[in-house]
Amino acid sequence: MSVERGAEPVARITALPFQEALLIGALRARAADAEARAQFSAELGDLMGPQRAAETEAALEDFFEITLRHVRRPVMRHGLTCSCVGADEAVLAHLMTISTSGEREDAMLMACLLVRPDMAPAVVSQARTLGLVLLRGASEAVRPAPAGSSAPPLTRTLH
């Protein structure tokens, strides 16, 4: 049995920026069962607070809805707890990052790898919105544990 090209491991989730790791965790939870989705939501709420978590979940759902509805082929993903990042997962995450940083032409090219060309502008726009929401959430989420606390600091991944 050969590995699907889109599932080919290209990175470790711990090596990714917070926003990219979160997007991949959300993609995996979305594809899993209701329990995994509920756990992801709970962890997101703990990480960002209920209001920011709700905003983030809505932006994630909007991005996944438009992107996954118009993909050229099924998006491959790794298991919920896998430490690897597959090629398709990496492309989705990087698309969000470059859309947010203003590299629109590069984002359009990358979007065309995933979706029909006529849908690329809408996907890039939604990726930018998601990226900005995640940047706001990350600014509140990634903080060290209080001094004297026995709790470990928050990590960059949700699993």
URZICOR-V726087 format. One record per backbone hydrogen bond with DSSP energy under -1.0 kcal/mol. CO is the residue of the C=O (numbers start at 0). NH is the residue of the N-H. If there is no record, write none. Layout:
CO,NH  CO,NH
This chain:
3,6  4,7  5,87  7,86  10,84  11,14  12,15  16,20  17,21  18,22  19,23  20,24  21,25  22,26  23,27  24,28  25,29  26,30  32,36  33,37  34,38  35,39  36,40  37,41  38,42  39,43  40,44  41,45  42,46  43,47  44,48  48,52  49,53  50,54  51,55  52,56  53,57  54,58  55,59  56,60  57,61  58,62  59,63  60,64  61,65  62,66  63,67  64,68  69,115  78,81  82,12  84,9  84,10  85,89  86,90  87,91  88,92  89,93  90,94  91,95  92,96  93,97  94,98  95,99  96,100  97,102  101,103  102,106  103,107  104,108  105,109  106,110  107,111  109,112  110,113  110,114  113,71  115,118  118,122  119,123  120,124  121,125  122,126  123,127  124,128  125,129  126,130  127,131  128,132  129,133  130,134  131,135  132,136  133,137  134,138  136,140  137,141  140,142  145,148
